[in-house]
Amino acid sequence: MVIAALGIFLAAAAGSSVTDAQKGAADFPARPISVIVSVPPGGGVDTVTRIVADKMGTQLGQPVIVENKAGAGGSLAADVVFHSTADGYTLLASQPAPITTNPFLYQSLNYDPKQLVPVAIMSHIANVLLVRPDFPARTVQELIAYARANPGKLNYASQGVGTTSHLTAALFATITKTKLVHVPYKGTAPAITDLIASHVDLMFNELATSLQLHKAGKARILAAATQEHIAALPDIPTLAEVGVPGCESDTWNALTAPPNTPAAIVAVLNEAANKAMTSPDLLDRYANLGMKPGGGTPGEMSAFITEETQRWSKVIRAADIKPE
């Protein structure tokens, strides 16, 4: 609110006319904001969004309402937001795929990820290699040995085509020279349901969900896709330590806005998100889930998205993943 009002004051002081965008930013938000989540309820993105939306609502003085629209690797939600009015009242909350790699994975999209406007990174979280509770391999080396001896017999779940879980498994298969069968789902919750029911063998999944399953004995973590050991899992090795160097992966969740959303409105939303990241309650909840807060400027987020797009598009080409 301060940023937008300052912009109007400076424009008036300079004798220039105040634009409609500036007027809109001065009054923003005047009603509830909708955040469209790209996964079903219960997934990592959904959990993070509800935590952040609650805190942003307090900062903005208006409710931030969360809605779920899953499908097509997050593209359905992205499509809705892309074609929404660029007034700051409709935002996308997503995993990386809808705003980075989906153009490499789907033959036709009704939106252009590059035109979505970065608002804020909400969270960062490590990924781990998770296997079904009765999986016979007790180590990553045993898993690789079995996969090499039985090509095409092991299958892995993901939250959908092009999601970080899908691409990390593809990277793992490329590095280990194994052939694994991809079973895509519409989000984390249904994928996890089938994993703990032993309908699929393994999954690269974010730490928050995986840690709780591991502790409850409903699934097992074999390794972390991180450079360093995860503090909550001191006895679990990294993939590099067990002979799979270069297979590092984390996931992040972000807020973006429709194309051409005024910079002044984006600044108001970004400020609210950054203030949310300093909330002791949010930080405590993140710590319990094994997550790190996001934050930063829209410009920094834009540069990060470009870097991540380049990184994972190389994996898509190396694994020869074809568009659907």
C-alpha positions in Angstrom: 0.0 0.0 0.0 2.8 2.4 0.9 4.6 1.7 -2.4 1.6 2.3 -4.5 0.6 5.5 -2.7 4.2 6.8 -3.0 4.1 6.2 -6.7 0.9 8.3 -7.0 2.3 11.1 -4.9 5.5 11.3 -7.0 3.5 11.4 -10.2 1.3 14.2 -8.9 4.3 16.1 -7.6 5.9 15.9 -11.0 2.8 17.3 -12.6 2.1 14.2 -14.6 -1.3 12.4 -14.8 -2.1 9.5 -12.6 -2.7 6.3 -14.6 -5.6 3.9 -14.1 -3.1 1.3 -13.0 -1.8 3.6 -10.3 -5.3 4.4 -9.1 -6.1 0.7 -9.0 -2.9 0.0 -7.0 -3.8 2.8 -4.5 -7.1 1.1 -3.7 -5.7 -2.5 -3.9 -6.9 -4.8 -2.5 -10.5 -3.7 -2.1 -12.0 -7.2 -2.2 -10.9 -10.8 -1.6 -8.1 -12.3 -3.7 -8.4 -15.7 -5.3 -5.4 -18.0 -5.5 -5.8 -20.9 -7.9 -3.6 -23.9 -6.8 -2.4 -26.2 -9.5 -2.7 -29.4 -7.5 -5.5 -31.2 -5.6 -6.1 -30.5 -1.9 -3.5 -32.1 0.4 -0.5 -31.8 -1.8 2.7 -29.9 -0.9 1.7 -26.8 -3.0 -1.7 -26.8 -1.5 -0.4 -26.9 2.1 2.2 -24.2 1.5 -0.4 -21.9 -0.2 -2.9 -22.2 2.6 -0.2 -21.2 5.1 1.0 -18.3 3.1 -2.5 -17.1 2.0 -3.6 -16.9 5.6 -0.6 -14.6 6.5 -0.9 -12.5 3.3 -4.6 -11.9 4.1 -3.7 -10.5 7.4 -1.1 -8.2 5.8 -3.5 -7.1 3.0 -6.6 -6.6 5.1 -8.6 -8.9 2.7 -9.3 -12.6 2.6 -7.0 -14.6 0.3 -9.1 -17.5 -0.8 -7.5 -20.7 -2.0 -9.1 -22.8 -4.8 -7.8 -26.0 -6.4 -7.7 -26.8 -10.1 -5.5 -29.8 -10.8 -4.6 -31.4 -14.1 -2.1 -31.4 -17.0 0.9 -30.9 -14.8 -0.6 -27.7 -13.5 -1.4 -26.3 -16.9 -5.2 -26.2 -16.2 -4.7 -23.8 -13.3 -2.1 -21.8 -15.2 -4.5 -21.4 -18.2 -7.2 -20.1 -15.9 -5.0 -17.5 -14.3 -3.3 -16.5 -17.6 -6.7 -15.5 -19.1 -7.9 -13.8 -15.9 -8.1 -10.0 -15.6 -4.7 -8.5 -14.8 -5.8 -6.7 -11.6 -4.1 -8.7 -8.9 -7.3 -10.5 -7.7 -6.5 -13.8 -9.3 -3.1 -15.5 -8.7 -1.6 -18.9 -9.5 0.1 -21.0 -6.9 2.1 -23.8 -8.4 5.0 -26.2 -8.5 7.8 -25.3 -11.0 6.4 -27.1 -14.1 3.5 -24.8 -15.1 5.8 -21.8 -15.1 9.0 -23.4 -16.4 9.1 -26.7 -18.4 5.5 -27.4 -19.5 6.2 -26.0 -23.0 8.8 -28.7 -23.5 6.3 -31.4 -22.4 3.0 -30.6 -23.9 2.5 -30.1 -27.7 0.0 -27.3 -27.2 -0.7 -25.0 -24.3 -3.3 -22.3 -24.1 -1.0 -20.0 -22.2 2.6 -18.8 -22.3 4.5 -19.3 -19.0 7.0 -16.6 -19.9 4.2 -14.0 -19.8 3.0 -14.9 -16.3 4.2 -12.2 -13.9 6.4 -13.4 -11.0 5.0 -12.3 -7.6 6.9 -14.4 -4.9 8.6 -17.7 -4.1 6.7 -19.2 -1.2 8.9 -22.1 -0.2 11.9 -24.3 -1.0 12.1 -27.9 0.0 14.4 -30.8 -0.6 13.4 -33.9 -2.5 14.1 -37.5 -1.4 13.9 -41.0 -2.9 10.9 -42.6 -1.3 9.9 -46.3 -1.8 6.8 -48.4 -1.0 6.8 -49.9 2.5 7.4 -53.5 1.3 10.0 -52.6 -1.3 12.6 -55.4 -1.2 15.7 -53.1 -1.8 17.0 -51.6 1.4 19.6 -49.4 -0.2 19.9 -47.3 -3.4 22.6 -49.6 -4.6 20.3 -52.6 -4.3 17.5 -50.7 -6.1 19.9 -49.8 -9.0 21.1 -53.4 -9.2 17.6 -54.8 -9.4 16.5 -52.1 -12.0 19.5 -53.0 -14.2 18.7 -56.7 -14.0 15.0 -56.1 -14.6 14.7 -53.2 -17.1 11.2 -51.8 -17.2 9.9 -53.7 -14.2 10.2 -50.9 -11.6 7.7 -48.0 -11.9 7.7 -44.6 -10.3 5.0 -42.2 -9.4 5.0 -38.5 -10.0 2.7 -35.5 -9.4 2.3 -35.3 -13.2 4.2 -35.0 -16.5 6.9 -32.4 -16.2 6.7 -32.0 -12.4 10.0 -32.0 -10.4 9.2 -35.5 -9.2 9.0 -36.8 -12.8 12.1 -35.0 -14.0 14.2 -36.0 -11.0 13.3 -39.7 -11.6 14.2 -39.2 -15.3 17.5 -37.7 -14.3 18.1 -40.6 -11.8 17.4 -43.1 -14.6 19.8 -41.4 -17.0 22.6 -41.2 -14.5 22.2 -44.8 -13.3 21.5 -46.2 -16.8 18.3 -47.9 -15.7 14.9 -48.1 -17.3 12.0 -47.1 -15.1 8.3 -46.8 -16.0 6.6 -43.5 -15.3 3.2 -43.4 -13.7 1.9 -39.8 -13.6 -0.8 -38.7 -11.2 -2.7 -35.4 -10.7 -0.9 -34.2 -7.7 1.0 -35.5 -4.6 -1.9 -36.9 -2.6 -3.1 -39.5 -5.1 0.5 -40.5 -6.0 1.3 -41.0 -2.3 -1.9 -43.0 -1.8 -0.8 -45.5 -4.4 2.8 -45.6 -3.1 1.8 -46.5 0.4 -0.6 -49.1 -1.0 2.3 -50.6 -2.9 0.7 -50.0 -6.3 3.9 -48.2 -7.4 7.4 -48.9 -6.4 9.1 -45.5 -5.8 8.8 -41.8 -6.1 11.0 -38.7 -5.8 9.0 -36.6 -3.4 9.4 -33.5 -1.3 10.7 -33.9 2.2 7.7 -32.6 4.2 5.3 -35.4 3.1 8.0 -38.0 2.9 9.3 -37.5 6.4 6.0 -38.1 8.0 5.4 -41.3 6.0 9.0 -42.5 6.8 8.5 -41.9 10.5 5.2 -43.7 10.5 6.6 -46.7 8.5 4.2 -46.2 5.6 7.0 -45.7 3.2 10.8 -45.6 3.4 13.3 -42.9 2.4 16.4 -44.4 0.8 18.4 -41.2 0.0 18.2 -37.4 -0.1 18.6 -35.6 -3.4 20.6 -32.9 -1.7 24.3 -31.8 -1.4 24.3 -32.2 2.3 22.6 -34.4 4.9 19.1 -33.5 6.0 19.2 -32.6 9.7 15.9 -34.5 10.4 17.4 -37.6 8.7 21.0 -37.9 10.0 21.2 -41.6 9.0 20.0 -41.2 5.5 22.7 -40.7 2.8 22.7 -38.3 -0.1 22.5 -39.8 -3.6 26.0 -38.6 -4.3 27.3 -40.6 -1.3 25.7 -43.8 -2.7 27.1 -43.5 -6.2 24.6 -41.2 -8.0 26.5 -37.9 -8.3 24.7 -35.0 -10.0 21.2 -36.1 -9.1 20.3 -33.1 -6.9 16.8 -31.8 -6.7 14.6 -29.6 -4.7 11.2 -28.2 -5.3 9.7 -24.8 -4.8 6.3 -23.3 -4.8 5.5 -19.9 -6.3 2.9 -17.2 -6.8 2.5 -15.7 -10.3 -0.1 -13.2 -11.8 -1.7 -12.8 -15.2 0.2 -11.1 -18.0 0.4 -7.3 -17.7 -0.5 -7.1 -14.1 0.6 -3.6 -13.1 4.0 -3.5 -11.3 2.5 -1.4 -8.5 0.0 -4.1 -7.7 2.7 -6.8 -7.9 4.8 -4.8 -5.5 1.9 -4.8 -3.0 1.5 -8.5 -3.3 5.2 -9.2 -3.1 5.5 -7.0 0.0 2.7 -9.0 1.7 4.3 -12.3 0.8 7.7 -11.2 2.1 6.2 -10.1 5.4 4.4 -13.4 5.6 7.8 -15.2 5.4 8.9 -13.4 8.6 5.9 -14.6 10.7 7.1 -16.8 13.6 4.1 -19.0 13.2 4.8 -19.6 9.5 8.5 -20.2 10.2 7.6 -22.8 12.9 5.2 -24.6 10.6 7.8 -24.6 7.8 10.4 -26.0 10.1 8.1 -28.8 11.2 7.5 -29.6 7.5 11.2 -29.5 6.6 10.8 -26.4 4.4 12.6 -23.2 4.0 10.8 -19.8 3.3 11.0 -18.1 0.0 10.8 -14.4 -0.5 12.8 -11.9 -2.5 11.9 -9.5 -5.3 9.9 -10.2 -8.4 13.1 -9.5 -10.4 15.0 -12.1 -8.4 12.2 -14.6 -8.9 12.2 -14.0 -12.7 15.9 -14.7 -12.9 15.5 -17.8 -10.8 12.7 -19.1 -13.0 14.9 -18.6 -16.1 17.7 -20.6 -14.5 15.4 -23.4 -13.4 13.8 -23.6 -16.9 17.2 -24.0 -18.5 18.3 -26.5 -15.9 15.4 -28.9 -16.3 15.0 -28.5 -20.1 18.4 -30.0 -20.4 17.2 -33.0 -18.3 14.1 -33.3 -20.6 16.3 -33.5 -23.7 18.9 -35.9 -22.1 16.1 -38.2 -21.0 14.4 -37.9 -24.4 11.1 -37.1 -22.8 8.6 -36.4 -25.7 5.8 -33.8 -25.6 2.4 -35.3 -25.0 
